[in-house]
Amino acid sequence: MSPKVLLLPALLLCLMLNGKEVESKQYMRCELTRVLVETYRFQKSLMSNWICLVEHESSLNTNKVTSNENNSKNYGLFQINSRDYCAEGRRGGLCNMKCEDLSNDDISDDIACAQRIQQRDGFKYWKGWSRYCRNTRNLPNLDVTCKLSTLSPVRSPNFY
């Protein structure tokens, strides 16, 4: 067989697998603020804490994975730890999810778990928040930079 004939199946396989790659998203501050308020109905009064936390934990990157000294890893936008809240390779942890599912562009599962963590442990669970965001003078003024006060949850369309 000629090398060209062998190359075609390999090329087709690469193209098929390309669609299976994990997608990631690098958010901008105001873009994520808008998404969290409008789509996921985050409380505006806590938005500066959430944005500060995410900026310092993942740099607004949905596919960030960080290895820790204790052999655990932090996953995704909110850097959720594999020791307590998710399990690697299978569903598990207090959020009953695969850690790998936290490092893609679908942030709905990340949000559900992060909100559970915040309700259970508060923002202090995140070292980035404790180090950089605990002091309210360090929180971003999202009303000025992102016009937070003008944002509101998007209503679902009525199908009546």
DSSP file with accessible surface (Angstrom, degrees, kcal/mol):
  #  RESIDUE AA STRUCTURE BP1 BP2  ACC     N-H-->O    O-->H-N    N-H-->O    O-->H-N    TCO  KAPPA ALPHA  PHI   PSI    X-CA   Y-CA   Z-CA
    1    1 A M              0   0  187      0, 0.0     0, 0.0     0, 0.0     0, 0.0   0.000 360.0 360.0 360.0 146.6    0.0    0.0    0.0
    2    2 A S    >>  -     0   0   56      1,-0.1     4,-1.5     4,-0.0     3,-0.6  -0.404 360.0-116.3 -79.6 155.0    1.1    3.5   -0.7
    3    3 A P  H 3> S+     0   0  108      0, 0.0     4,-1.8     0, 0.0     5,-0.1   0.842 114.7  60.0 -59.6 -29.6    1.8    5.9    2.2
    4    4 A K  H 3> S+     0   0  172      1,-0.2     4,-1.5     2,-0.2     0, 0.0   0.892 102.1  51.6 -67.0 -37.7   -1.1    8.1    0.9
    5    5 A V  H <4 S+     0   0   73     -3,-0.6    -1,-0.2     1,-0.2     0, 0.0   0.891 112.3  46.1 -66.8 -38.2   -3.6    5.3    1.4
    6    6 A L  H  X S+     0   0  108     -4,-1.5     4,-1.1     1,-0.2    -1,-0.2   0.819 108.2  57.5 -72.5 -30.4   -2.4    4.7    4.9
    7    7 A L  H  X S+     0   0  118     -4,-1.8     4,-2.6    -5,-0.2     5,-0.2   0.869  96.1  63.6 -70.4 -34.8   -2.5    8.4    5.7
    8    8 A L  H  X S+     0   0  103     -4,-1.5     4,-2.6     1,-0.2     5,-0.2   0.938 103.4  45.0 -61.0 -50.0   -6.2    8.9    4.8
    9    9 A P  H  > S+     0   0   78      0, 0.0     4,-2.5     0, 0.0    -1,-0.2   0.910 113.9  51.3 -61.8 -36.9   -7.6    6.6    7.6
   10   10 A A  H  X S+     0   0   48     -4,-1.1     4,-2.2     2,-0.2    -2,-0.2   0.917 110.7  48.5 -64.7 -40.7   -5.3    8.2   10.1
   11   11 A L  H  X S+     0   0   97     -4,-2.6     4,-2.2     2,-0.2    -1,-0.2   0.927 111.2  49.6 -65.4 -43.0   -6.4   11.7    9.0
   12   12 A L  H  X S+     0   0   95     -4,-2.6     4,-2.4     1,-0.2    -2,-0.2   0.910 109.8  51.9 -62.6 -40.8  -10.1   10.7    9.3
   13   13 A L  H  X S+     0   0   91     -4,-2.5     4,-2.6    -5,-0.2     5,-0.2   0.928 109.0  50.2 -62.5 -43.2   -9.5    9.2   12.7
   14   14 A C  H  X S+     0   0   84     -4,-2.2     4,-1.8     1,-0.2    -1,-0.2   0.910 110.6  49.7 -61.1 -41.9   -7.9   12.5   13.9
   15   15 A L  H  X S+     0   0  107     -4,-2.2     4,-0.8     2,-0.2    -1,-0.2   0.901 111.7  48.3 -65.5 -39.6  -10.8   14.5   12.6
   16   16 A M  H >< S+     0   0  129     -4,-2.4     3,-0.6     1,-0.2     4,-0.3   0.919 113.7  46.4 -67.5 -41.2  -13.3   12.2   14.3
   17   17 A L  H >< S+     0   0  100     -4,-2.6     3,-1.7     1,-0.2     4,-0.4   0.797  98.0  72.6 -71.7 -26.5  -11.5   12.4   17.6
   18   18 A N  H >< S+     0   0   83     -4,-1.8     3,-1.3     1,-0.3    -1,-0.2   0.869  91.9  56.4 -58.3 -35.4  -11.1   16.1   17.4
   19   19 A G  T << S+     0   0   67     -4,-0.8    -1,-0.3    -3,-0.6    -2,-0.2   0.674 101.1  59.6 -69.9 -14.3  -14.8   16.6   18.1
   20   20 A K  T <  S+     0   0  171     -3,-1.7    -1,-0.2    -4,-0.3    -2,-0.2   0.466  78.5 118.8 -92.8  -4.4  -14.3   14.6   21.4
   21   21 A E  S <  S-     0   0  117     -3,-1.3     2,-0.3    -4,-0.4    -3,-0.0  -0.280  76.2-101.2 -63.2 149.8  -11.7   17.0   22.8
   22   22 A V        -     0   0   96     82,-0.1     2,-0.3     1,-0.0    -1,-0.1  -0.573  37.5-139.9 -71.2 127.8  -12.5   18.8   26.1
   23   23 A E        -     0   0  106     -2,-0.3    82,-1.0    -3,-0.1     2,-0.3  -0.676  20.5-168.9 -87.6 145.9  -13.7   22.3   25.3
   24   24 A S        -     0   0   57     -2,-0.3     2,-0.4    80,-0.2    81,-0.1  -0.889   9.5-150.3-131.4 164.5  -12.5   25.1   27.6
   25   25 A K        -     0   0   70     -2,-0.3    37,-2.6    79,-0.2     2,-0.7  -0.999   6.0-155.6-138.2 133.1  -13.5   28.7   28.1
   26   26 A Q  B     -A   61   0A 104     -2,-0.4    35,-0.2    35,-0.2     2,-0.1  -0.935  27.6-155.2-105.5 105.7  -11.4   31.6   29.2
   27   27 A Y        -     0   0   19     33,-2.7     2,-0.3    -2,-0.7     3,-0.0  -0.476   9.7-134.6 -79.7 156.5  -13.9   34.1   30.6
   28   28 A M     >  -     0   0  133     -2,-0.1     4,-2.5     1,-0.1     5,-0.3  -0.759  33.0-107.7 -99.2 156.3  -13.5   37.8   31.0
   29   29 A R  H  > S+     0   0   81     -2,-0.3     4,-2.2     1,-0.2     5,-0.1   0.910 116.7  39.2 -52.8 -54.0  -14.5   39.4   34.3
   30   30 A a  H  > S+     0   0   50      2,-0.2     4,-2.5     1,-0.2    -1,-0.2   0.850 112.6  57.1 -72.2 -31.4  -17.7   41.1   33.1
   31   31 A E  H  > S+     0   0   50      2,-0.2     4,-2.4     1,-0.2    -1,-0.2   0.945 110.6  43.4 -62.4 -47.5  -18.7   38.2   30.8
   32   32 A L  H  X S+     0   0    0     -4,-2.5     4,-2.9     2,-0.2     5,-0.2   0.911 111.3  55.0 -67.2 -38.6  -18.7   35.8   33.7
   33   33 A T  H  X S+     0   0    0     -4,-2.2     4,-2.2    -5,-0.3     5,-0.3   0.946 110.1  46.5 -56.7 -47.8  -20.5   38.2   36.0
   34   34 A R  H  X>S+     0   0  106     -4,-2.5     4,-3.0     1,-0.2     5,-0.5   0.935 113.2  48.6 -61.8 -45.5  -23.3   38.5   33.4
   35   35 A V  I  X>S+     0   0   21     -4,-2.4     4,-2.0     1,-0.2     5,-1.4   0.932 111.8  48.8 -62.0 -45.4  -23.5   34.7   32.9
   36   36 A L  I  <5S+     0   0    0     -4,-2.9     6,-2.5     3,-0.2    -1,-0.2   0.895 119.9  36.8 -65.5 -38.6  -23.6   34.1   36.7
   37   37 A V  I  X5S+     0   0    2     -4,-2.2     4,-0.8    -5,-0.2    -2,-0.2   0.953 125.4  35.9 -77.7 -50.3  -26.3   36.7   37.3
   38   38 A E  I  <5S+     0   0   44     -4,-3.0   116,-2.3    -5,-0.3    -3,-0.2   0.902 131.0  25.1 -75.7 -41.6  -28.4   36.2   34.2
   39   39 A T  I  <<S+     0   0   85     -4,-2.0    -3,-0.2    -5,-0.5    -1,-0.1   0.880 133.5  30.1 -92.3 -40.8  -28.2   32.5   33.6
   40   40 A Y  T  4<S-     0   0   69     -5,-1.4    -3,-0.2    -4,-0.2    -2,-0.1   0.342  96.1-128.1-107.5   5.1  -27.5   31.0   37.0
   41   41 A R     <  -     0   0  143     -4,-0.8    -4,-0.2    -6,-0.3    -3,-0.1   0.828  37.4-179.7  56.1  39.9  -29.3   33.6   39.2
   42   42 A F        -     0   0    9     -6,-2.5     2,-0.3    -9,-0.1    -1,-0.2  -0.453  37.6 -99.9 -66.5 146.1  -26.4   34.3   41.5
   43   43 A Q    >>  -     0   0  125      1,-0.2     3,-1.3    -2,-0.1     4,-0.5  -0.510  23.6-142.1 -67.9 130.3  -27.1   36.9   44.2
   44   44 A K  G >4 S+     0   0   80     -2,-0.3     3,-1.0     1,-0.3     4,-0.5   0.840  97.9  65.8 -62.0 -33.2  -25.7   40.3   43.2
   45   45 A S  G 34 S+     0   0  100      1,-0.3    -1,-0.3     2,-0.1     4,-0.1   0.745 109.3  37.6 -64.6 -20.1  -24.7   41.0   46.8
   46   46 A L  G <> S+     0   0   44     -3,-1.3     4,-2.2     1,-0.1     3,-0.5   0.430  87.6  98.9-107.6  -1.0  -22.1   38.1   46.6
   47   47 A M  H <X S+     0   0    0     -3,-1.0     4,-3.0    -4,-0.5     5,-0.3   0.879  79.0  54.9 -59.6 -40.2  -20.9   38.6   43.0
   48   48 A S  H  > S+     0   0   26     -4,-0.5     4,-2.3     1,-0.2    -1,-0.2   0.893 109.5  49.0 -61.6 -36.9  -17.8   40.5   43.9
   49   49 A N  H  > S+     0   0   26     -3,-0.5     4,-2.5     2,-0.2    -2,-0.2   0.933 112.9  46.6 -65.5 -46.2  -16.8   37.6   46.2
   50   50 A W  H  X S+     0   0    6     -4,-2.2     4,-2.6     2,-0.2     5,-0.2   0.929 114.9  45.7 -62.6 -45.6  -17.4   35.0   43.6
   51   51 A I  H  X S+     0   0    0     -4,-3.0     4,-2.7     2,-0.2     5,-0.2   0.935 113.4  48.9 -66.9 -43.2  -15.6   36.9   40.8
   52   52 A b  H  X S+     0   0    1     -4,-2.3     4,-2.1    -5,-0.3     5,-0.2   0.940 112.3  50.3 -59.3 -45.6  -12.6   37.7   43.1
   53   53 A L  H  X S+     0   0    0     -4,-2.5     4,-2.2    -5,-0.2     5,-0.2   0.947 112.9  44.4 -57.2 -51.8  -12.5   34.0   44.1
   54   54 A V  H  X>S+     0   0    0     -4,-2.6     4,-2.3     1,-0.2     6,-1.3   0.885 110.6  54.8 -66.4 -37.3  -12.5   32.7   40.5
   55   55 A E  H  X5S+     0   0   41     -4,-2.7     4,-0.6     4,-0.2    -1,-0.2   0.907 116.3  37.8 -61.8 -39.3  -10.0   35.3   39.4
   56   56 A H  H  <5S+     0   0   82     -4,-2.1    -2,-0.2    -5,-0.2    -1,-0.2   0.733 121.1  44.0 -87.3 -22.0   -7.5   34.1   42.1
   57   57 A E  H  <5S-     0   0   24     -4,-2.2    -3,-0.2    -5,-0.2    -2,-0.2   0.915 137.3  -0.3 -85.3 -48.9   -8.3   30.4   41.9
   58   58 A S  H ><5S-     0   0    1     -4,-2.3     3,-1.3    19,-0.3    -3,-0.2   0.377  85.9-117.9-125.5   1.6   -8.4   29.7   38.2
   59   59 A S  T 3<<S-     0   0   73     -5,-0.9    -4,-0.2    -4,-0.6    -3,-0.1   0.856  76.3 -64.2  56.4  34.0   -7.8   33.0   36.4
   60   60 A L  T 3  S+     0   0   16     -6,-1.3   -33,-2.7    17,-0.3     2,-0.6   0.694 102.3 139.5  64.7  24.8  -11.3   32.6   34.9
   61   61 A N  B X   -A   26   0A  40     -3,-1.3     3,-1.1    -7,-0.3   -35,-0.2  -0.866  43.4-157.8-105.7 120.7  -10.2   29.5   33.0
   62   62 A T  T 3  S+     0   0    0    -37,-2.6    15,-0.4    -2,-0.6    42,-0.2   0.693  88.6  48.6 -72.8 -20.0  -12.7   26.6   33.0
   63   63 A N  T 3  S+     0   0   64    -38,-0.2    -1,-0.2    13,-0.2     2,-0.2   0.278  75.6 133.2-107.7  18.8  -10.1   23.8   32.3
   64   64 A K    <   -     0   0   72     -3,-1.1    12,-2.1    -6,-0.1     2,-0.4  -0.436  30.7-175.5 -70.1 132.6   -7.5   24.6   34.9
   65   65 A V  E     -B   75   0B  65     10,-0.2     2,-0.4    -2,-0.2    10,-0.2  -0.999   3.3-167.8-129.0 128.4   -6.3   21.6   36.9
   66   66 A T  E     -B   74   0B  44      8,-2.5     8,-2.7    -2,-0.4     2,-0.4  -0.966  13.2-141.1-121.3 130.3   -3.9   22.1   39.8
   67   67 A S  E     -B   73   0B  89     -2,-0.4     2,-0.2     6,-0.2     6,-0.2  -0.722  19.8-151.6 -88.4 138.9   -1.9   19.3   41.6
   68   68 A N    >   -     0   0   46      4,-2.8     3,-1.6    -2,-0.4    -1,-0.0  -0.708  26.3-112.3-108.5 162.2   -1.5   19.7   45.3
   69   69 A E  T 3  S+     0   0  201      1,-0.3    -1,-0.1    -2,-0.2     4,-0.0   0.766 115.3  61.0 -62.4 -27.1    1.2   18.5   47.7
   70   70 A N  T 3  S-     0   0   73      2,-0.1    -1,-0.3     1,-0.1     3,-0.1   0.219 120.9-105.9 -87.6  16.0   -1.3   16.0   49.3
   71   71 A N  S <  S+     0   0  153     -3,-1.6     2,-0.2     1,-0.3    -2,-0.1   0.539  85.9 118.0  71.8   8.5   -1.8   14.2   45.9
   72   72 A S        -     0   0    5      9,-0.0    -4,-2.8    10,-0.0     2,-0.3  -0.513  53.3-141.4 -91.3 172.1   -5.2   15.7   45.4
   73   73 A K  E     -B   67   0B  74     -6,-0.2     9,-2.6    -2,-0.2     2,-0.4  -0.962   4.7-135.9-133.5 153.1   -6.1   18.0   42.5
   74   74 A N  E     -BC  66  81B  25     -8,-2.7    -8,-2.5    -2,-0.3     2,-0.4  -0.927  27.9-155.5-107.7 136.0   -8.2   21.1   42.1
   75   75 A Y  E   > -BC  65  80B  11      5,-2.1     5,-2.5    -2,-0.4     3,-0.3  -0.912  31.9 -25.5-122.2 138.3  -10.5   21.2   39.1
   76   76 A G  T > 5S-     0   0    0    -12,-2.1     3,-1.2    -2,-0.4   -13,-0.2  -0.031  98.8 -25.5  77.1-166.7  -12.1   23.9   36.9
   77   77 A L  T 3 5S+     0   0    0     25,-0.6   -19,-0.3   -15,-0.4   -17,-0.3   0.852 140.9  35.6 -55.5 -41.2  -13.3   27.4   37.2
   78   78 A F  T 3 5S-     0   0    0     -3,-0.3    -1,-0.3    24,-0.2    -2,-0.2   0.376 105.3-125.3 -98.4   3.1  -13.8   27.2   41.0
   79   79 A Q  T < 5 -     0   0    4     -3,-1.2     2,-0.4     1,-0.2    -3,-0.2   0.955  34.6-165.3  50.3  60.4  -10.8   24.8   41.6
   80   80 A I  E   < -C   75   0B   0     -5,-2.5    -5,-2.1    19,-0.1     2,-0.2  -0.628  17.5-119.0 -82.2 130.8  -12.9   22.2   43.4
   81   81 A N  E  >> -C   74   0B  18     -2,-0.4     4,-1.7    -7,-0.2     5,-0.7  -0.486   6.2-145.5 -82.8 139.1  -10.8   19.6   45.3
   82   82 A S  T  45S+     0   0   19     -9,-2.6     6,-0.2     1,-0.2    -1,-0.1   0.629  92.1  69.7 -73.8 -16.0  -10.8   15.9   44.5
   83   83 A R  T  45S+     0   0  146    -10,-0.2    -1,-0.2     1,-0.1    10,-0.1   0.895 119.7   5.2 -70.7 -39.8  -10.3   14.9   48.1
   84   84 A D  T  45S+     0   0   81     -3,-0.5    10,-2.5     9,-0.1    -2,-0.2   0.766 130.9  37.3-114.7 -37.8  -13.7   16.0   49.4
   85   85 A Y  T  <5S+     0   0    0     -4,-1.7    10,-1.5     8,-0.3    12,-0.4   0.633 114.5  15.5-106.7 -15.4  -16.1   17.1   46.6
   86   86 A c      < -     0   0    3     -5,-0.7     2,-0.4     8,-0.1     7,-0.2  -0.932  64.6-127.9-147.9 170.1  -15.5   15.0   43.5
   87   87 A A  B >   -d   98   0C  10     10,-2.1    12,-2.3     3,-0.5     3,-0.6  -0.973  24.5-117.4-125.1 142.6  -13.8   11.7   42.6
   88   88 A E  T 3  S+     0   0   82     -2,-0.4    10,-0.1     1,-0.2     3,-0.0  -0.623  95.1   0.6 -80.4 127.2  -11.3   11.1   39.8
   89   89 A G  T 3  S+     0   0   53     -2,-0.4     2,-0.3     1,-0.0    -1,-0.2   0.364 130.4  42.8  83.0  -7.1  -12.5    8.8   37.1
   90   90 A R  S <  S-     0   0  162     -3,-0.6    -3,-0.5     7,-0.2     9,-0.4  -0.978  95.0 -81.5-158.2 165.5  -15.9    8.1   38.6
   91   91 A R  S    S+     0   0  148     -2,-0.3     2,-0.3     7,-0.2     7,-0.2  -0.510  72.4 106.1 -72.1 142.0  -18.8   10.0   40.3
   92   92 A G      > +     0   0    9      5,-0.4     5,-2.2    -2,-0.2    -5,-0.4  -0.988  22.5  82.0 172.5-171.3  -18.2   10.6   44.0
   93   93 A G  T > 5S-     0   0   43     -2,-0.3     3,-1.5    -7,-0.2    -8,-0.3  -0.081  96.3 -53.5  74.5 178.7  -17.4   13.1   46.7
   94   94 A L  T 3 5S+     0   0   76    -10,-2.5    -1,-0.2     1,-0.3    -9,-0.2   0.713 142.8  47.3 -65.7 -20.3  -19.9   15.4   48.4
   95   95 A d  T 3 5S-     0   0   18    -10,-1.5    -1,-0.3    -3,-0.3    -2,-0.2   0.435 104.2-133.7 -97.1  -2.1  -21.0   16.8   45.0
   96   96 A N  T < 5 +     0   0   88     -3,-1.5     2,-0.3     1,-0.2    -3,-0.2   0.923  61.9 118.8  50.4  55.9  -21.3   13.2   43.6
   97   97 A M  S   <S-     0   0   15     -5,-2.2   -10,-2.1   -12,-0.4    -5,-0.4  -0.967  71.2-100.2-146.1 159.8  -19.5   14.1   40.4
   98   98 A K  B >   -d   87   0C  74     -2,-0.3     3,-1.2   -12,-0.2     4,-0.3  -0.685  28.7-138.6 -76.9 131.3  -16.4   13.1   38.3
   99   99 A c  G >  S+     0   0    0    -12,-2.3     3,-2.3    -2,-0.4     4,-0.3   0.882 101.9  62.7 -57.3 -39.0  -13.7   15.7   38.9
  100  100 A E  G >  S+     0   0   70    -13,-0.3     3,-1.3     1,-0.3    -1,-0.3   0.777  92.2  65.1 -60.8 -25.9  -12.9   15.6   35.2
  101  101 A D  G <  S+     0   0   53     -3,-1.2     3,-0.3     1,-0.2    -1,-0.3   0.616  93.0  63.8 -71.4 -10.8  -16.4   17.0   34.4
  102  102 A L  G <  S+     0   0    0     -3,-2.3   -25,-0.6    -4,-0.3    -1,-0.2   0.533  90.4  67.7 -88.0  -7.0  -15.4   20.2   36.2
  103  103 A S  S <  S+     0   0   17     -3,-1.3     2,-0.2    -4,-0.3    -1,-0.2  -0.345  85.3  78.0-114.3  52.9  -12.7   21.1   33.7
  104  104 A N  S    S-     0   0   35     -3,-0.3   -80,-0.2     2,-0.3   -27,-0.2  -0.800  93.9 -89.7-140.0-173.6  -14.7   21.8   30.6
  105  105 A D  S    S+     0   0   76    -82,-1.0     2,-1.0    -2,-0.2   -81,-0.1   0.562  98.4  93.3 -84.9  -3.1  -16.7   24.7   29.3
  106  106 A D        +     0   0   75    -83,-0.2     4,-0.4     1,-0.2     3,-0.4  -0.760  49.9 174.4 -87.5 103.0  -20.0   23.5   30.8
  107  107 A I     >  +     0   0    3     -2,-1.0     4,-2.7     1,-0.2     5,-0.2   0.458  52.8  93.7 -92.6   1.8  -20.0   25.4   34.1
  108  108 A S  H  > S+     0   0   49      1,-0.2     4,-2.1     2,-0.2    -1,-0.2   0.916  90.8  42.9 -62.8 -41.2  -23.4   24.3   35.3
  109  109 A D  H  > S+     0   0   33     -3,-0.4     4,-2.2     2,-0.2     5,-0.2   0.897 112.9  53.3 -71.7 -36.0  -22.1   21.4   37.3
  110  110 A D  H  > S+     0   0    0     -4,-0.4     4,-3.0     1,-0.2    -2,-0.2   0.925 110.1  48.7 -59.4 -44.9  -19.2   23.5   38.6
  111  111 A I  H  X S+     0   0    4     -4,-2.7     4,-2.9     2,-0.2     5,-0.3   0.922 108.5  52.1 -64.1 -44.7  -21.7   26.0   39.8
  112  112 A A  H  X S+     0   0   60     -4,-2.1     4,-1.6    -5,-0.2    -1,-0.2   0.926 115.3  42.0 -58.9 -43.9  -23.9   23.5   41.5
  113  113 A d  H  X S+     0   0    3     -4,-2.2     4,-2.6     2,-0.2    -2,-0.2   0.928 113.4  51.7 -70.6 -43.7  -20.9   22.1   43.4
  114  114 A A  H  X S+     0   0    0     -4,-3.0     4,-2.8     1,-0.2    -2,-0.2   0.899 109.8  50.0 -61.1 -39.6  -19.4   25.5   44.2
  115  115 A Q  H  X S+     0   0   64     -4,-2.9     4,-2.4     2,-0.2    -1,-0.2   0.895 109.7  51.1 -67.0 -36.4  -22.7   26.7   45.6
  116  116 A R  H  X S+     0   0  124     -4,-1.6     4,-2.1    -5,-0.3    -2,-0.2   0.925 111.8  47.7 -63.5 -44.3  -22.9   23.5   47.8
  117  117 A I  H  X>S+     0   0    0     -4,-2.6     4,-3.7     2,-0.2     5,-0.8   0.940 111.7  49.8 -61.5 -45.6  -19.4   24.2   49.0
  118  118 A Q  H  X5S+     0   0   45     -4,-2.8     4,-1.4     1,-0.2    -2,-0.2   0.900 112.2  47.3 -63.7 -39.7  -20.1   27.8   49.8
  119  119 A Q  H  <5S+     0   0  156     -4,-2.4    -1,-0.2    -5,-0.2    -2,-0.2   0.878 120.7  38.5 -67.7 -36.2  -23.3   26.9   51.7
  120  120 A R  H  <5S+     0   0  150     -4,-2.1    -2,-0.2    -5,-0.2    -3,-0.2   0.918 138.3   9.1 -80.3 -47.3  -21.4   24.2   53.7
  121  121 A D  H  <5S-     0   0   39     -4,-3.7     3,-0.3    -5,-0.2    -3,-0.2   0.497  95.2-131.1-115.2 -10.2  -18.1   25.9   54.3
  122  122 A G    ><< -     0   0   19     -4,-1.4     3,-1.5    -5,-0.8     4,-0.2  -0.113  50.3 -56.1  78.2 178.4  -18.4   29.5   53.2
  123  123 A F  G >  S+     0   0   15      1,-0.3     3,-1.9     2,-0.2     7,-0.3   0.744 124.4  81.4 -66.4 -20.9  -16.0   31.3   50.9
  124  124 A K  G 3  S+     0   0  128     -3,-0.3    -1,-0.3     1,-0.3    -2,-0.1   0.703  72.0  78.8 -62.1 -15.9  -13.2   30.4   53.4
  125  125 A Y  G <  S+     0   0   53     -3,-1.5     2,-0.6    -8,-0.1    -1,-0.3   0.875  85.0  71.2 -55.7 -35.9  -13.0   26.9   51.8
  126  126 A W  S <> S-     0   0    4     -3,-1.9     4,-2.4    -4,-0.2     3,-0.2  -0.733  70.7-155.9 -91.3 123.6  -11.0   28.6   48.9
  127  127 A K  H  > S+     0   0  159     -2,-0.6     4,-2.7     1,-0.2     5,-0.3   0.857  95.2  58.4 -63.9 -36.0   -7.5   29.6   49.7
  128  128 A G  H  > S+     0   0    5      2,-0.2     4,-2.2     1,-0.2     5,-0.5   0.901 108.7  44.8 -61.7 -38.8   -7.6   32.2   46.9
  129  129 A W  H  >>S+     0   0   30     -6,-0.2     4,-2.4    -3,-0.2     5,-1.5   0.939 113.8  49.5 -69.1 -45.9  -10.6   33.9   48.5
  130  130 A S  H  <5S+     0   0   35     -4,-2.4     4,-0.2    -7,-0.3    -2,-0.2   0.901 117.6  40.6 -60.2 -40.6   -9.1   33.8   52.0
  131  131 A R  H  <5S+     0   0  166     -4,-2.7    -1,-0.2    -5,-0.2    -2,-0.2   0.891 134.4  13.4 -76.5 -40.1   -5.8   35.2   50.8
  132  132 A Y  H  <5S+     0   0  103     -4,-2.2    -3,-0.2    -5,-0.3    -2,-0.2   0.665 128.9  37.6-113.9 -21.7   -7.0   37.9   48.4
  133  133 A b  T  <5S+     0   0    0     -4,-2.4    -3,-0.2    -5,-0.5    -4,-0.1   0.572  84.6  88.1-116.5 -11.2  -10.7   38.5   48.8
  134  134 A R  S   <S+     0   0  139     -5,-1.5     2,-0.7    -4,-0.2    -4,-0.1   0.896  79.4  72.5 -57.7 -41.8  -11.5   38.3   52.5
  135  135 A N  S >  S-     0   0   61      1,-0.2     3,-2.5    -5,-0.2     4,-0.3  -0.666  81.7-146.3 -76.0 115.6  -10.8   42.0   52.9
  136  136 A T  G >  S+     0   0  107     -2,-0.7     3,-1.2     1,-0.3    -1,-0.2   0.737  94.3  69.4 -60.9 -21.2  -13.7   43.7   51.3
  137  137 A R  G 3  S+     0   0  204      1,-0.2    -1,-0.3    -3,-0.0    -3,-0.1   0.730  96.9  54.6 -67.4 -18.9  -11.4   46.6   50.1
  138  138 A N  G <  S+     0   0   94     -3,-2.5    -1,-0.2    -5,-0.1    -2,-0.2   0.509  84.5 106.6 -90.4  -6.8   -9.8   44.0   47.7
  139  139 A L  S <  S-     0   0   34     -3,-1.2   -90,-0.1    -4,-0.3     2,-0.1  -0.490  78.5-107.8 -75.0 143.4  -13.1   43.0   46.1
  140  140 A P        -     0   0   13      0, 0.0     2,-1.4     0, 0.0     3,-0.1  -0.409  22.7-125.2 -68.6 143.2  -13.8   44.2   42.5
  141  141 A N    >>  +     0   0   96      1,-0.2     4,-2.5    -2,-0.1     3,-0.5  -0.716  34.5 176.0 -87.6  88.5  -16.4   47.0   42.2
  142  142 A L  H 3> S+     0   0    1     -2,-1.4     4,-1.9     1,-0.2     6,-1.4   0.709  71.8  66.0 -72.7 -19.1  -18.5   45.2   39.6
  143  143 A D  H 3> S+     0   0   78      4,-0.3     4,-0.5     3,-0.2    -1,-0.2   0.902 112.1  34.0 -67.4 -37.6  -21.1   47.9   39.6
  144  144 A V  H <4 S+     0   0  109     -3,-0.5    -2,-0.2     2,-0.1    -1,-0.1   0.940 127.3  36.5 -79.8 -50.8  -18.6   50.3   38.1
  145  145 A T  H  < S+     0   0   73     -4,-2.5    -3,-0.2     1,-0.2    -2,-0.2   0.840 135.8  18.1 -76.8 -31.5  -16.7   47.9   35.9
  146  146 A a  H  < S-     0   0   15     -4,-1.9    -3,-0.2    -5,-0.3    -1,-0.2   0.321  96.1-118.6-123.4   4.8  -19.5   45.6   34.8
  147  147 A K    ><  +     0   0  143     -4,-0.5     3,-1.7    -5,-0.2     4,-0.4   0.919  44.6 174.2  55.2  47.6  -22.7   47.6   35.4
  148  148 A L  G >   +     0   0   16     -6,-1.4     3,-1.8     1,-0.3    -5,-0.2   0.853  68.4  63.2 -54.6 -39.3  -23.8   44.9   37.9
  149  149 A S  G 3  S+     0   0   78      1,-0.3    -1,-0.3    -6,-0.1    -2,-0.1   0.748  99.4  55.4 -64.7 -19.2  -26.9   46.8   39.0
  150  150 A T  G <  S+     0   0  100     -3,-1.7    -1,-0.3    -7,-0.1     2,-0.2   0.590  90.8  93.6 -87.9  -9.4  -28.3   46.7   35.4
  151  151 A L    <   +     0   0   17     -3,-1.8  -107,-0.1    -4,-0.4  -117,-0.0  -0.571  47.4 167.8 -86.1 146.0  -28.1   42.9   35.2
  152  152 A S        -     0   0   71     -2,-0.2     3,-0.1  -118,-0.1  -115,-0.1  -0.984  44.4 -80.1-150.4 155.6  -31.0   40.7   36.1
  153  153 A P        -     0   0   49      0, 0.0     2,-0.4     0, 0.0  -115,-0.2  -0.269  48.9-116.0 -56.8 139.0  -31.8   37.0   35.7
  154  154 A V        -     0   0   86   -116,-2.3     2,-0.2  -117,-0.1  -113,-0.0  -0.630  30.3-127.3 -77.1 130.5  -33.1   36.1   32.2
  155  155 A R        -     0   0  219     -2,-0.4     3,-0.1     1,-0.1    -1,-0.1  -0.540  20.8-112.7 -78.4 144.5  -36.7   34.9   32.3
  156  156 A S        -     0   0   91     -2,-0.2    -1,-0.1     1,-0.1     2,-0.0  -0.519  42.1 -99.4 -70.6 143.4  -37.5   31.6   30.6
  157  157 A P        -     0   0   88      0, 0.0     2,-0.4     0, 0.0    -1,-0.1  -0.345  35.0-120.4 -64.4 144.6  -39.8   32.1   27.6
  158  158 A N        -     0   0  131      1,-0.1    -3,-0.0    -3,-0.1     0, 0.0  -0.719  20.7-167.7 -85.5 134.0  -43.5   31.4   28.2
  159  159 A F              0   0  182     -2,-0.4    -1,-0.1     0, 0.0     0, 0.0  -0.278 360.0 360.0-114.7  44.2  -44.9   28.7   26.1
  160  160 A Y              0   0  250      0, 0.0    -2,-0.1     0, 0.0     0, 0.0  -0.635 360.0 360.0 -92.0 360.0  -48.6   29.3   26.8
